[in-house]
């Protein structure tokens, strides 16, 4: 099974991948979570979904479609959480996500009023932006997607 092969390997051996377009940060983070290359991710999701990402960015519906392309089921293999106050403290987030892989949505440092996705491999932060990037101390999550590690082993 594709899901088992990709996610059962050591997720802590993450290789930083930089996004290729202004709006593909979220699927780039997914590629890092799956330990695949950007081109493998792009090939697997197909040209129609890739065009949607490049035009719209990543909505919750597009996130679900992206995950489904890799046989990852909502509420079984992964969850999304939107904090009530639109962001959570770095301290809280580190404790919730310690040891878990997550894609974290934050306010963009490069696009005014825009959003950005960064990847947490359970111990380290990886920012796919080719411009200004986040350090862990700066992270205030607006939303985060985390993986159910037990179902993915």
C-alpha positions as CSV (number, residue, x, y, z in Angstrom):
1,X,0.0,0.0,0.0
2,X,1.3,3.4,-1.0
3,X,0.4,5.0,2.4
4,X,2.4,2.3,4.3
5,X,5.4,2.6,2.1
6,X,5.7,6.3,2.3
7,X,4.7,7.0,5.9
8,X,6.3,4.0,7.6
9,X,9.8,5.2,6.7
10,X,11.6,7.4,9.2
11,X,9.7,10.7,9.1
12,X,12.5,12.4,11.1
13,X,14.9,12.2,8.1
14,X,13.1,15.1,6.4
15,X,14.6,16.8,3.5
16,X,13.7,20.4,3.0
17,X,11.8,21.0,-0.3
18,X,11.2,24.6,-1.6
19,X,7.9,25.4,-3.2
20,X,8.0,26.0,-6.9
21,X,5.1,28.4,-7.3
22,X,3.7,31.2,-5.0
23,X,0.8,29.0,-4.0
24,X,2.1,25.5,-3.7
25,X,3.4,25.6,-0.1
26,X,0.8,23.2,1.3
27,X,1.4,20.4,-1.2
28,X,5.1,21.0,-0.9
29,X,4.7,20.4,2.9
30,X,2.8,17.2,2.1
31,X,5.6,16.0,-0.1
32,X,8.0,16.5,2.9
33,X,5.6,14.6,5.2
34,X,5.4,11.8,2.7
35,X,9.2,11.7,2.1
36,X,8.7,12.2,-1.6
37,X,10.1,14.7,-4.1
38,X,8.1,17.7,-5.3
39,X,7.9,16.2,-8.8
40,X,6.6,12.9,-7.4
41,X,3.9,14.8,-5.5
42,X,3.0,16.8,-8.6
43,X,2.8,13.7,-10.8
44,X,0.7,11.8,-8.3
45,X,-1.9,14.6,-7.8
46,X,-2.4,15.1,-11.5
47,X,-2.6,18.2,-13.7
48,X,-6.2,19.2,-12.9
49,X,-5.6,19.4,-9.1
50,X,-2.2,21.0,-9.6
51,X,-3.8,23.8,-11.7
52,X,-6.4,24.3,-8.9
53,X,-3.6,24.7,-6.3
54,X,-1.6,27.1,-8.5
55,X,-4.7,29.3,-9.1
56,X,-6.5,29.1,-5.7
57,X,-3.9,28.1,-3.2
58,X,-5.1,25.3,-0.8
59,X,-8.6,25.3,0.6
60,X,-9.8,22.7,3.0
61,X,-11.6,20.9,0.1
62,X,-8.3,20.9,-1.9
63,X,-6.4,19.6,1.2
64,X,-8.9,16.6,1.3
65,X,-8.4,15.9,-2.4
66,X,-4.6,16.1,-2.0
67,X,-4.6,13.7,0.9
68,X,-7.0,11.3,-0.9
69,X,-4.5,11.1,-3.8
70,X,-2.2,9.4,-1.3
71,X,-4.9,7.2,0.2
72,X,-5.0,9.3,3.4
73,X,-8.5,9.4,4.9
74,X,-9.9,12.4,6.8
75,X,-10.5,11.6,10.5
76,X,-8.6,8.3,10.2
77,X,-5.1,9.2,9.0
78,X,-5.2,13.0,9.6
79,X,-7.2,15.8,11.2
80,X,-7.5,19.6,10.8
81,X,-7.8,21.9,13.8
82,X,-8.8,25.5,13.7
83,X,-8.1,27.2,17.1
84,X,-11.0,29.3,18.4
85,X,-9.0,32.4,18.6
86,X,-7.4,32.0,15.2
87,X,-4.0,31.2,16.5
88,X,-2.3,29.2,19.3
89,X,0.9,29.9,21.2
90,X,4.1,28.2,20.1
91,X,4.3,26.7,23.6
92,X,0.9,25.0,23.3
93,X,1.5,23.9,19.7
94,X,4.8,22.3,20.5
95,X,3.2,20.2,23.3
96,X,0.3,19.1,21.2
97,X,2.4,18.2,18.2
98,X,5.6,16.9,19.8
99,X,6.5,13.6,18.0
100,X,3.7,14.1,15.4
101,X,4.0,15.3,11.9
102,X,1.9,18.3,11.0
103,X,1.3,20.9,8.3
104,X,0.8,24.2,10.0
105,X,-1.0,27.2,8.4
106,X,0.4,30.6,9.4
107,X,0.2,34.2,8.2
108,X,2.5,34.7,5.3
109,X,5.6,36.7,5.8
110,X,5.8,37.4,2.1
111,X,2.2,38.1,0.9
112,X,0.3,40.7,2.8
113,X,-3.0,39.2,4.1
114,X,-2.0,35.8,2.7
115,X,-1.6,32.4,4.3
116,X,1.4,30.0,4.2
117,X,2.0,26.4,5.1
118,X,5.1,25.1,7.0
119,X,5.9,21.5,7.9
120,X,6.7,20.1,11.4
121,X,8.2,16.6,11.4
122,X,7.7,16.1,15.1
123,X,10.9,17.8,16.2
124,X,12.0,20.3,13.5
125,X,10.3,23.0,11.5
126,X,10.7,23.1,7.7
127,X,9.5,26.2,5.7
128,X,9.2,25.7,1.9
129,X,9.3,29.4,1.2
130,X,12.1,30.5,-1.1
131,X,11.8,34.0,0.5
132,X,11.4,34.9,4.2
133,X,11.0,31.8,6.4
134,X,9.7,31.0,9.8
135,X,11.6,29.9,12.9
136,X,9.8,27.9,15.5
137,X,9.7,30.7,18.0
138,X,7.6,32.8,15.5
139,X,4.9,30.3,14.8
140,X,1.4,31.2,15.7
141,X,-0.8,28.6,14.0
142,X,-4.0,29.7,12.4
143,X,-4.8,26.0,11.6
144,X,-2.9,22.8,11.7
145,X,-3.2,19.4,10.1
146,X,-1.7,16.6,12.0
147,X,-1.3,12.9,11.1
148,X,-2.5,10.0,13.1
149,X,0.9,8.3,13.5
150,X,-0.6,5.1,14.9
151,X,-2.7,4.5,11.7
152,X,0.3,5.2,9.5
153,X,2.7,2.7,10.8
